[in-house]
Amino acid sequence: MSGHSKWANIKIRKGAQDAKRGKLFTKAAKELMLAAKLGGGDPAANSRLKQAIAYAKSINLPKDKIDTAIKKGTGELQGDTIEEIMYEGYAPGGVAVLVEVATDNKNRTVAEIRHIFSKRGGNLGESGSVAWMFDRMGVFAFSKETYTEDQLMEAALEAGADDVVDEGEVFEMRCAFDAFGAVQQALDTAELTYLDAKVAMIPKNTVPVDAEAGRKILGLLDAIEDNDDVQNVYDNSDLPDELMAEMDG
């Protein structure tokens, strides 16, 4: 099962974080600020902000906190200057890792991320060292209980998406990054219900690892995700079924 491109694996790791509601709220607020800063405060004209609001609501971030974060992003309210940075590195087994952060102190954050990589048997690389192994894409997850693959392929063609991929528990409809907003609008107009919609870094190829390396990789990724400044983590590992079964159990 491949790293963060796999829905089940995402949900397993995310489940561990859901108990940390305050941390989730902080990350959601940062994404709202970044989205508003980069694309303006109108979700109708800013697909990233529209999705950030939907996510914030899904974790029950209070409306006043949503509004405040957006206003800080647009400069209507004063707030910390948040920067969006991508760090690149390697996990055990030669697995590539991308770390998206939103920080008000990049010197502190890079030191913390470098320490986590080093402590967990990985290493932080130079800018451009692994990003080329991934494509930035729009990803929509659909329940297999609701739609067949054929139904989604037809919908993907009509909406302008590129592909539908079987990811175990769900089907993922994928599209080019630049087409994300248009595809989302087309799916909404067609009244198709997706479980999740986001822009993600999808690995072009995956690296098979054994269970021992897989445990080390997951330990590293979990430690990175636990950092307050980290928004998203992506990797190109292909974890063995025995490890996935162990995690499910």
C-alpha positions in Angstrom: 0.0 0.0 0.0 1.6 3.3 -1.1 2.4 6.0 1.4 0.2 9.0 1.6 -1.5 8.3 -1.7 -3.4 5.6 0.0 -6.7 6.6 1.7 -6.6 3.9 4.4 -3.1 4.8 5.4 -4.0 8.5 5.6 -7.0 7.8 7.7 -5.0 5.5 10.1 -2.5 8.3 10.7 -5.1 11.0 10.8 -7.1 9.1 13.4 -4.1 9.4 15.7 -4.2 13.1 15.3 -8.0 13.6 15.6 -7.7 13.5 19.4 -5.4 16.6 19.3 -8.3 18.9 18.4 -6.4 22.1 19.3 -3.6 21.1 16.9 -6.0 20.4 14.2 -7.7 23.8 14.8 -4.3 25.6 14.5 -3.5 23.8 11.2 -6.9 24.6 9.8 -6.6 28.3 10.8 -3.1 28.5 9.1 -4.5 27.0 5.9 -7.4 29.6 5.9 -4.9 32.4 6.4 -2.6 31.2 3.6 -5.5 30.6 1.2 -6.9 34.0 1.8 -3.5 35.7 1.6 -2.7 34.0 -1.7 -6.1 34.1 -3.4 -8.3 36.7 -1.6 -11.1 36.3 0.9 -14.0 35.3 -1.4 -14.4 31.5 -1.5 -16.4 31.7 -4.7 -13.3 33.0 -6.5 -10.7 31.1 -4.5 -11.1 27.3 -4.7 -8.3 26.8 -2.1 -10.1 28.9 0.4 -13.4 27.2 -0.4 -11.8 23.8 0.5 -10.1 25.2 3.6 -13.4 26.5 4.9 -15.1 23.1 4.2 -12.3 21.3 6.1 -12.5 23.8 9.0 -16.2 23.2 9.3 -15.7 19.4 9.1 -13.5 19.5 12.2 -16.0 22.0 13.9 -13.7 25.0 13.9 -16.0 27.8 15.3 -17.3 30.2 12.7 -15.7 33.2 14.4 -12.3 31.6 14.3 -12.8 30.8 10.5 -13.7 34.5 9.9 -10.8 35.8 11.9 -8.3 33.6 10.1 -9.6 34.7 6.7 -9.4 38.4 7.8 -5.8 37.9 9.0 -4.9 36.4 5.7 -6.4 39.3 3.7 -4.8 41.8 6.0 -8.1 43.1 7.3 -7.0 42.1 10.8 -3.4 42.2 12.0 -1.7 38.8 12.6 1.6 36.9 12.3 3.1 36.7 8.9 2.7 33.1 7.9 5.0 31.6 5.2 4.4 28.4 3.2 7.5 26.3 2.7 8.2 22.9 1.3 11.0 20.8 2.8 12.4 17.7 1.0 14.2 14.7 2.4 14.6 11.0 2.6 13.2 8.4 5.0 14.8 5.0 5.7 14.8 2.7 2.7 15.4 5.6 0.2 11.8 6.8 0.4 11.3 10.4 -0.7 9.4 12.7 1.7 7.9 16.1 1.1 6.9 18.3 4.1 4.6 21.3 3.7 4.8 23.8 6.5 3.1 27.0 7.5 5.3 29.0 9.8 6.0 32.4 11.3 9.6 31.4 12.0 11.3 29.5 9.3 14.6 29.2 11.1 13.0 27.5 14.1 10.9 25.2 11.9 13.7 24.0 9.6 15.8 23.2 12.7 13.0 21.2 14.2 12.3 19.3 10.9 16.0 18.6 10.4 16.2 17.2 13.9 13.2 14.9 13.4 14.7 13.5 10.2 18.1 12.9 11.8 16.7 11.3 14.9 14.4 9.0 12.9 17.1 7.7 10.5 16.3 10.0 7.6 17.9 13.2 6.3 16.7 16.6 5.1 17.7 17.3 1.5 18.3 20.4 -0.6 15.4 22.1 -2.3 14.6 20.2 -5.5 16.1 17.0 -4.4 12.9 14.9 -4.3 10.0 17.2 -5.4 10.5 16.1 -9.0 9.3 12.6 -8.0 5.8 14.0 -7.3 3.0 15.7 -9.2 0.8 18.3 -7.6 -2.7 17.2 -8.4 -6.3 17.7 -7.4 -7.7 14.6 -5.6 -11.3 13.8 -4.9 -12.2 10.7 -2.9 -15.4 8.8 -3.5 -17.0 5.9 -1.6 -17.1 2.6 -3.3 -20.6 2.0 -1.7 -21.9 5.1 -3.6 -20.3 4.9 -7.0 -18.9 2.4 -9.4 -15.6 3.0 -11.2 -17.4 3.3 -14.5 -19.7 6.0 -13.2 -16.7 7.9 -11.9 -14.8 7.5 -15.1 -17.7 9.0 -17.1 -18.0 11.8 -14.5 -14.2 12.5 -14.7 -14.4 12.8 -18.5 -17.3 15.3 -18.3 -15.6 17.3 -15.4 -12.2 17.5 -17.1 -10.4 15.2 -14.7 -7.5 12.9 -15.8 -8.0 9.6 -14.1 -9.8 7.5 -11.5 -7.7 5.3 -9.3 -8.7 2.4 -7.1 -7.1 3.2 -3.7 -8.5 0.2 -1.7 -11.3 1.7 0.4 -12.2 4.5 -2.0 -11.9 5.6 -5.6 -9.7 8.7 -6.2 -10.5 11.0 -9.1 -7.4 13.0 -10.0 -6.9 16.1 -12.1 -4.2 18.6 -13.0 -3.5 21.1 -10.3 -4.6 24.0 -12.5 -8.0 22.3 -13.2 -8.9 21.6 -9.5 -11.3 24.5 -9.1 -13.1 23.8 -12.4 -13.3 20.1 -11.8 -14.7 20.7 -8.3 -17.3 23.1 -9.6 -18.3 20.5 -12.3 -18.7 17.8 -9.7 -20.7 20.0 -7.4 -23.0 21.0 -10.4 -23.4 17.3 -11.2 -24.3 16.8 -7.5 -21.7 14.1 -7.1 -20.8 13.5 -3.4 -17.1 13.2 -2.6 -15.7 12.3 0.8 -12.7 14.6 0.5 -11.3 17.1 -2.0 -7.8 18.5 -1.8 -4.6 19.4 -3.7 -2.0 16.8 -2.9 1.5 15.7 -4.0 1.1 12.3 -5.8 4.2 10.2 -6.3 5.0 9.3 -9.9 6.4 6.0 -8.7 6.6 4.2 -5.4 9.4 2.5 -3.6 8.7 -1.0 -2.1 9.9 -1.4 1.4 9.8 -4.3 3.9 7.9 -4.3 7.2 11.0 -3.3 9.3 11.8 -0.3 7.1 8.0 0.5 6.9 7.8 0.8 10.7 10.7 3.2 10.7 9.2 5.3 7.9 5.8 5.5 9.7 7.6 6.5 12.9 9.4 9.3 11.0 6.2 10.5 9.3 4.2 10.5 12.5 6.9 12.5 14.3 6.9 15.1 11.4 3.2 15.4 11.4 3.2 16.0 15.1 5.1 19.3 14.6 2.9 22.3 15.1 4.0 24.0 11.8 3.5 21.0 9.6 0.4 21.1 7.3 0.9 18.0 5.1 3.4 15.2 4.6 3.8 13.1 1.5 6.0 10.1 0.7 6.5 7.6 -2.1 6.7 4.4 0.1 4.9 1.2 -1.0 4.3 -0.5 2.4 3.8 -4.3 2.6 0.3 -5.7 3.2 1.5 -7.4 6.4 2.4 -4.0 7.9 -1.0 -2.5 6.9 -2.7 -5.5 8.5 -0.7 -4.9 11.6 -1.8 -1.2 11.7 -5.4 -2.2 11.1 -5.2 -4.6 14.0 
